[in-house]
Amino acid sequence: MPIFEYKGLTRDGKNVKGVVDADNLRTARTKLKKDNIYVIDIRDKKKTDPKKKAGSVRTTKKVGVKELSLMTRQLATLVKANIPLVDALTAVSEQVENPVLSEALADCKNMVNEGATLHKSLAKYPNIFTNIYVSMVEAGEMSGSLDVILMRLAEFTEAQADLKAKVSSAMTYPIIMMTVTIGLLGFLFIFLIPKMVTVFESAPNLELPWYTVMIIDASQFMVNYWYLVVGVVLITYLMFKNWKNTPAGAKQWDAISLKLPIVGPTVRMVAVSRFTRTLATLLNGGVPMLAALDIVRNVVSNHVLAKAIDEARSNISEGESIAGPLKKSGQFPPIVIHMVNIGEKTGELENMLSQVSDAYDFQVKTKLEGLTSLMGPVVIVLMGFAIGMIVVAVMVPMFEMANIAG
């Protein structure tokens, strides 16, 4: 079914634009008229861009987690109300404001209408719907509980977004403080100290202290060779990034990140939280354990932990429990192993994994808040110490000049 792009006005005079699917242009206009939209411009999307084929619309662009979560909740609500899937997809595709998501849903609706399953339709848009999302939808379709699975998916995506937001917000303040500190020190070394050197040179009998000489030398180096400093920093960053992007470098960096003081435990907690919550969500959705572990290994975003999960999966496929292989890896905290072991024995593994994830989410939040509250004063103290040294290095010779003049 063709997809039409439109621009129009509502009854309130508000400009709106979006996409609508219909058999022809006249039907599309009728649809929009029923929605109280006065059409200003409407055109067939394929004719607008003939190079664009169905199923390839903006597949390189991603959709925000909040938009995806809201759409998933809306779709779950409609499916739960026993509205046919094609009609539910039609309603949701017209409801969402993101044009990329709207077009993808409209295309998925057309494929479902032609007999395809929903999960296979969603799989055509990997940058919008992840492997986890597609696998969960597949499990929901096979078990006949698509509405329940979609609601769990919405909750899962929201939880992942909240965790990412906590990490980002915790790092914002220290990064701002470091940027301000570096900028201020750069200003002092490049602009202020060279002017003070001119003043000191006007007093030939003045003997400068060693720390003042050191700061003046550093300032002159910055003024004369600033491009070398910038170049070294830039080259170092690019070399590090290039090394990190190689398979060997990525593995080494992941191993190093887990061993770093202060940061390492937090990285591990975030990875464990993602592992347990994702695995609980998949198992609750009816995804088999081995298939769930295949998906989860990509969620932890750490090669060391992913390798441990791969080894656990291999052992589980041979009949072992999940707790034993995870314990052998040495990469998961004892509390996680203990809770998983209890969950397997009691038949409540999904519930135990959810509890572990909740506990680690709280620990991550507490840890990040503690690091943030600690890093702020530390950065301020370091900034004060650096500026204090510069002030002392400048003011001591100034006092000596005053004494000589007196």
ROLO-812273 format. One record per residue (C-alpha): residue number from 1; residue in one letter; chain; x, y, z. Coordinates in pm, 1 decimal. Layout:
BEGIN
 num residu chaine        X        Y        Z
 NUM      a      A        X        Y        Z
...
***
This chain:
BEGIN
 num residu chaine        X        Y        Z
   1      m      A      0.0      0.0      0.0
   2      p      A    142.4    342.2    -93.3
   3      i      A    268.6    577.8    174.6
   4      f      A    192.0    949.0    134.7
   5      e      A    376.4   1242.2    291.6
   6      y      A    153.4   1533.2    383.4
   7      k      A    160.2   1886.4    524.2
   8      g      A   -154.4   2039.6    660.2
   9      l      A   -336.8   2250.4    915.5
  10      t      A   -553.5   2146.1   1207.1
  11      r      A   -875.1   2322.1   1304.5
  12      d      A   -671.1   2531.1   1548.8
  13      g      A   -444.3   2649.9   1266.8
  14      k      A   -148.3   2440.5   1384.4
  15      n      A     96.4   2320.5   1117.5
  16      v      A    128.2   1941.9   1104.8
  17      k      A    314.8   1699.9    883.8
  18      g      A    354.6   1327.3    867.7
  19      v      A    279.5   1017.9    666.0
  20      v      A    -39.9    827.7    594.5
  21      d      A    -90.6    504.3    405.2
  22      a      A   -383.2    461.7    166.7
  23      d      A   -476.1    289.9   -158.9
  24      n      A   -459.1    615.2   -352.9
  25      l      A   -424.5    990.2   -315.1
  26      r      A   -799.5   1047.9   -285.5
  27      t      A   -833.1    795.6     -3.4
  28      a      A   -538.5    956.1    175.7
  29      r      A   -704.6   1298.6    158.3
  30      t      A  -1029.6   1148.5    288.9
  31      k      A   -847.0    989.0    580.2
  32      l      A   -683.3   1315.8    675.2
  33      k      A  -1011.8   1504.2    639.4
  34      k      A  -1172.8   1266.3    888.1
  35      d      A   -890.2   1350.8   1127.6
  36      n      A   -976.9   1720.5   1087.6
  37      i      A   -659.1   1797.2    894.8
  38      y      A   -677.5   2041.9    603.9
  39      v      A   -423.0   1919.1    347.2
  40      i      A   -185.2   2179.0    204.9
  41      d      A     49.7   1940.4     25.6
  42      i      A     45.2   1564.1    -19.3
  43      r      A    256.5   1336.7   -237.6
  44      d      A    342.6    971.7   -284.5
  45      k      A    668.3    901.5    -99.8
  46      k      A    798.6    660.2   -363.7
  47      k      A    739.9    912.8   -639.4
  48      t      A    906.6   1183.2   -434.6
  49      d      A   1223.2    975.7   -411.0
  50      p      A   1220.4    696.3   -673.7
  51      k      A   1553.7    564.9   -551.6
  52      k      A   1396.2    481.0   -216.2
  53      k      A   1253.3    133.2   -204.8
  54      a      A   1003.8      5.0     43.0
  55      g      A   1167.5   -113.9    360.0
  56      s      A   1476.3    103.3    314.8
  57      v      A   1338.9    437.6    434.9
  58      r      A   1596.0    604.9    653.4
  59      t      A   1713.8    274.0    796.3
  60      t      A   2048.4    430.3    883.5
  61      k      A   1883.6    663.4   1134.6
  62      k      A   1799.1    560.6   1487.8
  63      v      A   1498.5    642.2   1702.7
  64      g      A   1512.3    773.4   2058.6
  65      v      A   1451.7    522.5   2337.4
  66      k      A   1168.6    730.1   2484.3
  67      e      A    988.5    747.6   2149.3
  68      l      A   1029.7    374.4   2097.9
  69      s      A    906.9    300.9   2450.0
  70      l      A    599.0    522.5   2410.9
  71      m      A    515.3    363.2   2076.1
  72      t      A    553.8     16.4   2226.9
  73      r      A    317.3    103.2   2512.7
  74      q      A     59.2    237.9   2269.8
  75      l      A     82.5    -74.1   2053.6
  76      a      A     55.3   -299.6   2361.2
  77      t      A   -256.6   -114.0   2476.7
  78      l      A   -424.4   -152.5   2136.7
  79      v      A   -335.0   -521.3   2105.0
  80      k      A   -459.2   -584.5   2459.8
  81      a      A   -793.0   -424.7   2360.7
  82      n      A   -826.0   -698.8   2094.2
  83      i      A   -778.8   -454.2   1806.6
  84      p      A   -642.6   -636.8   1498.7
  85      l      A   -266.6   -601.6   1463.2
  86      v      A   -286.7   -430.8   1122.0
  87      d      A   -530.7   -169.8   1258.0
  88      a      A   -318.3   -122.0   1568.7
  89      l      A     -6.4    -61.7   1359.0
  90      t      A   -200.1    181.2   1139.8
  91      a      A   -313.6    380.8   1442.2
  92      v      A     29.8    386.9   1601.9
  93      s      A    209.7    481.1   1278.5
  94      e      A    -19.9    782.5   1240.4
  95      q      A     14.6    872.9   1608.9
  96      v      A    392.8    887.5   1647.4
  97      e      A    560.1   1218.7   1565.1
  98      n      A    899.3   1082.4   1459.2
  99      p      A    884.4   1046.3   1077.4
 100      v      A   1148.9    771.2   1071.0
 101      l      A    954.9    557.0   1317.2
 102      s      A    625.0    642.1   1150.4
 103      e      A    747.7    530.5    807.4
 104      a      A    897.7    211.3    947.8
 105      l      A    572.4    120.5   1124.0
 106      a      A    367.6    197.3    813.1
 107      d      A    592.7    -31.5    608.8
 108      c      A    573.7   -303.7    876.5
 109      k      A    194.8   -273.2    873.3
 110      n      A    192.6   -330.0    496.7
 111      m      A    410.6   -639.9    533.2
 112      v      A    190.2   -779.5    811.7
 113      n      A   -115.1   -707.3    599.5
 114      e      A     43.2   -914.8    321.3
 115      g      A     93.7  -1211.7    554.6
 116      a      A    435.5  -1154.9    714.6
 117      t      A    487.0  -1193.3   1087.7
 118      l      A    543.8   -881.1   1295.7
 119      h      A    888.4   -980.1   1419.5
 120      k      A   1015.9  -1043.6   1065.7
 121      s      A    878.5   -705.8    957.7
 122      l      A   1050.5   -530.4   1246.8
 123      a      A   1377.9   -712.3   1171.0
 124      k      A   1406.4   -510.8    846.3
 125      y      A   1486.1   -205.5   1061.0
 126      p      A   1780.3   -314.0   1282.7
 127      n      A   1875.5     45.2   1368.8
 128      i      A   1531.3     98.7   1521.2
 129      f      A   1438.7   -244.2   1658.1
 130      t      A   1725.0   -430.7   1826.8
 131      n      A   1775.8   -807.2   1836.3
 132      i      A   1626.0   -808.5   2184.7
 133      y      A   1317.0   -626.7   2064.7
 134      v      A   1265.8   -857.1   1765.4
 135      s      A   1327.0  -1174.1   1970.1
 136      m      A   1079.5  -1064.1   2236.1
 137      v      A    813.6   -986.7   1975.6
 138      e      A    874.7  -1327.3   1815.2
 139      a      A    830.6  -1497.1   2153.3
 140      g      A    512.1  -1297.8   2210.7
 141      e      A    368.9  -1399.2   1874.6
 142      m      A    454.5  -1765.3   1929.5
 143      s      A    309.3  -1772.8   2283.0
 144      g      A      1.1  -1565.3   2202.5
 145      s      A     90.4  -1302.1   2464.2
 146      l      A    209.0  -1020.7   2238.4
 147      d      A     42.5   -747.7   2447.8
 148      v      A    218.7   -862.3   2767.2
 149      i      A    553.9   -888.6   2590.7
 150      l      A    519.2   -543.6   2436.7
 151      m      A    448.2   -392.0   2778.3
 152      r      A    756.2   -562.1   2922.7
 153      l      A    958.5   -432.3   2630.3
 154      a      A    842.2    -78.5   2704.1
 155      e      A    943.5   -114.9   3070.0
 156      f      A   1278.2   -265.5   2968.0
 157      t      A   1365.4     14.4   2724.1
 158      e      A   1269.6    275.6   2984.4
 159      a      A   1491.5    108.8   3245.6
 160      q      A   1785.7    100.2   3004.2
 161      a      A   1730.4    466.7   2916.7
 162      d      A   1718.1    563.1   3286.1
 163      l      A   2045.0    382.3   3356.7
 164      k      A   2216.2    551.6   3062.1
 165      a      A   2083.5    890.4   3174.0
 166      k      A   2217.4    835.2   3527.6
 167      v      A   2566.7    758.7   3397.2
 168      s      A   2561.9   1059.7   3161.5
 169      s      A   2433.7   1303.1   3423.7
 170      a      A   2689.7   1181.0   3676.8
 171      m      A   2974.0   1258.8   3436.7
 172      t      A   2843.7   1597.5   3322.9
 173      y      A   2950.9   1806.4   3624.8
 174      p      A   3309.8   1671.8   3650.4
 175      i      A   3358.9   1717.0   3274.4
 176      i      A   3235.4   2077.2   3293.2
 177      m      A   3465.1   2149.1   3587.9
 178      m      A   3766.2   1997.5   3412.1
 179      t      A   3691.7   2196.2   3096.1
 180      v      A   3665.8   2521.1   3293.0
 181      t      A   3987.9   2442.5   3479.2
 182      i      A   4184.2   2366.5   3162.0
 183      g      A   4045.8   2678.3   2992.4
 184      l      A   4135.8   2899.9   3288.5
 185      l      A   4487.7   2759.4   3317.4
 186      g      A   4535.3   2801.0   2942.4
 187      f      A   4432.9   3166.6   2970.9
 188      l      A   4676.9   3225.9   3258.4
 189      f      A   4970.2   3055.4   3084.4
 190      i      A   4916.0   3206.2   2740.2
 191      f      A   4797.0   3558.9   2818.2
 192      l      A   4861.2   3662.2   3179.9
 193      i      A   5203.0   3517.8   3266.7
 194      p      A   5378.4   3654.2   2950.5
 195      k      A   5267.9   4005.6   3051.9
 196      m      A   5407.6   3952.3   3402.7
 197      v      A   5740.1   3840.9   3252.6
 198      t      A   5769.9   4184.1   3089.7
 199      v      A   5721.7   4343.0   3431.2
 200      f      A   5984.6   4118.7   3590.9
 201      e      A   6236.6   4200.3   3315.2
 202      s      A   6206.8   4566.6   3402.8
 203      a      A   6381.8   4490.6   3734.6
 204      p      A   6734.1   4367.4   3641.1
 205      n      A   6836.6   4299.9   4003.9
 206      l      A   6536.2   4079.0   4070.5
 207      e      A   6615.6   3714.4   4135.4
 208      l      A   6317.5   3493.9   4053.2
 209      p      A   6235.5   3188.6   4270.9
 210      w      A   6270.8   2845.8   4112.2
 211      y      A   5894.5   2784.5   4100.1
 212      t      A   5841.3   3116.6   3921.5
 213      v      A   6108.6   3026.3   3665.4
 214      m      A   5941.6   2688.6   3614.5
 215      i      A   5600.3   2844.9   3553.4
 216      i      A   5749.3   3107.9   3317.6
 217      d      A   5926.5   2834.7   3118.4
 218      a      A   5600.4   2638.8   3095.1
 219      s      A   5419.0   2952.6   2982.8
 220      q      A   5677.3   3029.5   2715.0
 221      f      A   5658.1   2672.1   2588.9
 222      m      A   5278.6   2699.4   2566.8
 223      v      A   5300.5   3030.3   2380.9
 224      n      A   5570.4   2920.1   2137.5
 225      y      A   5475.3   2557.0   2087.0
 226      w      A   5101.6   2542.7   2158.8
 227      y      A   5046.9   2365.0   1828.0
 228      l      A   5277.3   2083.6   1944.8
 229      v      A   5071.4   2043.2   2263.2
 230      v      A   4746.5   2037.6   2065.3
 231      g      A   4899.7   1801.7   1809.5
 232      v      A   5029.5   1557.8   2071.1
 233      v      A   4692.7   1553.6   2249.3
 234      l      A   4504.0   1504.9   1921.5
 235      i      A   4738.7   1234.7   1790.5
 236      t      A   4729.5   1053.9   2125.7
 237      y      A   4349.4   1061.2   2122.6
 238      l      A   4328.6    934.9   1763.4
 239      m      A   4582.0    658.7   1831.0
 240      f      A   4389.0    552.5   2140.7
 241      k      A   4058.5    557.7   1952.4
 242      n      A   4206.2    360.9   1660.9
 243      w      A   4357.5    104.7   1899.6
 244      k      A   4031.0     75.9   2091.3
 245      n      A   3837.2     14.2   1768.7
 246      t      A   4054.3   -284.2   1674.3
 247      p      A   3933.1   -627.6   1796.2
 248      a      A   4245.4   -683.9   2006.5
 249      g      A   4244.2   -329.8   2142.3
 250      a      A   3875.2   -346.2   2235.2
 251      k      A   3932.7   -666.6   2432.9
 252      q      A   4235.0   -521.7   2611.4
 253      w      A   4054.5   -198.3   2694.5
 254      d      A   3751.1   -385.5   2829.0
 255      a      A   3981.0   -589.6   3053.5
 256      i      A   4161.5   -274.2   3170.9
 257      s      A   3835.3    -86.8   3236.1
 258      l      A   3720.9   -359.8   3476.9
 259      k      A   4046.8   -329.6   3677.3
 260      l      A   4061.3     49.7   3702.7
 261      p      A   4033.6    183.3   4059.4
 262      i      A   3696.6    341.4   4145.0
 263      v      A   3576.0    327.7   3782.2
 264      g      A   3621.0    -49.0   3739.6
 265      p      A   3361.8   -162.2   3997.4
 266      t      A   3108.1     82.7   3852.8
 267      v      A   3164.3    -48.1   3498.0
 268      r      A   3113.9   -402.5   3623.4
 269      m      A   2794.8   -309.9   3811.7
 270      v      A   2646.3   -141.9   3503.2
 271      a      A   2727.8   -448.4   3289.4
 272      v      A   2585.4   -690.9   3547.5
 273      s      A   2269.3   -482.1   3576.0
 274      r      A   2222.2   -491.1   3197.9
 275      f      A   2291.3   -865.5   3188.8
 276      t      A   2044.1   -960.3   3462.2
 277      r      A   1763.8   -727.2   3351.4
 278      t      A   1790.4   -825.1   2985.6
 279      l      A   1805.7  -1196.4   3064.2
 280      a      A   1505.6  -1167.0   3298.4
 281      t      A   1308.5   -979.8   3032.2
 282      l      A   1388.1  -1237.3   2763.6
 283      l      A   1309.2  -1536.4   2985.4
 284      n      A    984.4  -1374.1   3098.6
 285      g      A    900.4  -1327.0   2732.0
 286      g      A    937.9  -1696.3   2661.3
 287      v      A   1275.4  -1682.7   2484.6
 288      p      A   1472.9  -2009.2   2543.0
 289      m      A   1775.1  -1981.5   2772.3
 290      l      A   2040.0  -2051.3   2506.1
 291      a      A   1886.4  -1805.2   2259.7
 292      a      A   1852.3  -1547.5   2539.4
 293      l      A   2222.3  -1580.0   2629.6
 294      d      A   2315.6  -1529.0   2262.4
 295      i      A   2131.4  -1195.4   2271.9
 296      v      A   2245.8  -1090.5   2620.1
 297      r      A   2616.6  -1122.6   2540.7
 298      n      A   2587.4   -819.8   2310.5
 299      v      A   2411.6   -609.7   2574.7
 300      v      A   2688.8   -609.0   2836.5
 301      s      A   2917.2   -411.9   2598.2
 302      n      A   3227.8   -574.4   2745.2
 303      h      A   3430.2   -845.2   2570.6
 304      v      A   3550.7  -1000.9   2898.5
 305      l      A   3199.2  -1048.9   3033.0
 306      a      A   3070.5  -1149.9   2689.4
 307      k      A   3334.7  -1424.9   2676.4
 308      a      A   3226.6  -1544.2   3021.3
 309      i      A   2864.0  -1557.5   2900.7
 310      d      A   2970.7  -1751.2   2588.0
 311      e      A   3149.8  -2007.1   2804.1
 312      a      A   2847.6  -2030.7   3032.5
 313      r      A   2621.6  -2085.9   2731.9
 314      s      A   2847.8  -2363.4   2604.5
 315      n      A   2840.2  -2538.2   2942.3
 316      i      A   2464.3  -2491.4   2978.8
 317      s      A   2409.5  -2651.7   2636.6
 318      e      A   2583.4  -2959.8   2779.2
 319      g      A   2338.5  -2981.4   3068.3
 320      e      A   2494.3  -2767.9   3341.7
 321      s      A   2308.6  -2505.8   3543.6
 322      i      A   2366.7  -2136.9   3470.9
 323      a      A   2507.4  -2055.2   3816.8
 324      g      A   2803.1  -2295.0   3791.7
 325      p      A   2954.0  -2164.3   3465.8
 326      l      A   2903.8  -1802.8   3571.9
 327      k      A   3086.5  -1874.5   3898.6
 328      k      A   3374.9  -2045.0   3713.9
 329      s      A   3428.1  -1735.5   3499.2
 330      g      A   3513.2  -1526.6   3806.1
 331      q      A   3362.6  -1219.8   3639.5
 332      f      A   3030.8  -1204.9   3824.5
 333      p      A   2993.6  -1098.9   4190.8
 334      p      A   2910.3  -1374.3   4444.3
 335      i      A   2569.6  -1222.6   4522.1
 336      v      A   2467.8  -1263.0   4156.9
 337      i      A   2576.8  -1628.7   4153.5
 338      h      A   2394.1  -1691.5   4482.0
 339      m      A   2068.6  -1533.1   4362.7
 340      v      A   2082.9  -1718.3   4028.4
 341      n      A   2145.4  -2046.3   4209.9
 342      i      A   1844.3  -1989.9   4435.2
 343      g      A   1632.0  -1889.8   4137.0
 344      e      A   1718.5  -2209.1   3951.5
 345      k      A   1639.5  -2427.7   4252.9
 346      t      A   1308.8  -2257.5   4329.3
 347      g      A   1199.3  -2213.2   3966.9
 348      e      A   1192.8  -1833.8   4001.7
 349      l      A   1502.6  -1745.9   3803.2
 350      e      A   1335.8  -1454.3   3621.0
 351      n      A   1221.5  -1300.8   3949.9
 352      m      A   1566.1  -1339.6   4108.3
 353      l      A   1736.2  -1183.4   3806.7
 354      s      A   1498.2   -886.7   3824.5
 355      q      A   1575.9   -842.1   4194.4
 356      v      A   1949.5   -852.0   4125.5
 357      s      A   1906.8   -593.2   3849.9
 358      d      A   1705.0   -364.4   4077.3
 359      a      A   1968.5   -395.6   4349.6
 360      y      A   2251.9   -317.1   4109.4
 361      d      A   2063.5    -26.3   3956.6
 362      f      A   2036.4    120.1   4306.6
 363      q      A   2405.5     53.8   4374.1
 364      v      A   2502.3    217.3   4045.4
 365      k      A   2291.8    520.7   4129.8
 366      t      A   2443.3    545.0   4479.4
 367      k      A   2795.8    490.1   4348.1
 368      l      A   2759.4    753.6   4076.5
 369      e      A   2613.1   1004.2   4319.9
 370      g      A   2904.8    938.1   4555.1
 371      l      A   3160.2    975.1   4275.9
 372      t      A   2994.8   1294.4   4156.5
 373      s      A   2988.1   1446.9   4503.5
 374      l      A   3354.8   1347.8   4550.6
 375      m      A   3487.1   1452.3   4209.2
 376      g      A   3343.0   1802.6   4236.6
 377      p      A   3546.5   1899.7   4546.5
 378      v      A   3853.5   1715.7   4415.6
 379      v      A   3847.4   1911.9   4089.1
 380      i      A   3792.1   2237.7   4279.2
 381      v      A   4085.5   2162.5   4512.5
 382      l      A   4313.6   2079.2   4219.4
 383      m      A   4203.0   2392.9   4037.0
 384      g      A   4259.6   2601.5   4349.7
 385      f      A   4603.3   2445.3   4403.6
 386      a      A   4712.3   2512.1   4043.0
 387      i      A   4585.7   2870.6   4046.0
 388      g      A   4730.4   2922.3   4394.1
 389      m      A   5075.8   2815.3   4272.0
 390      i      A   5054.1   3059.1   3981.8
 391      v      A   4943.2   3341.3   4211.6
 392      v      A   5228.0   3270.9   4455.0
 393      a      A   5478.7   3245.1   4169.4
 394      v      A   5368.4   3585.7   4043.9
 395      m      A   5308.2   3771.3   4371.3
 396      v      A   5634.3   3677.4   4550.2
 397      p      A   5854.3   3845.9   4283.1
 398      m      A   5613.3   4143.2   4283.8
 399      f      A   5668.4   4191.2   4658.2
 400      e      A   6044.3   4163.3   4610.3
 401      m      A   6027.3   4427.0   4337.5
 402      a      A   5841.5   4655.7   4576.0
 403      n      A   6108.1   4605.3   4841.9
 404      i      A   6388.1   4676.6   4593.0
 405      a      A   6211.5   4990.5   4475.0
 406      g      A   6155.6   5099.9   4836.4
***
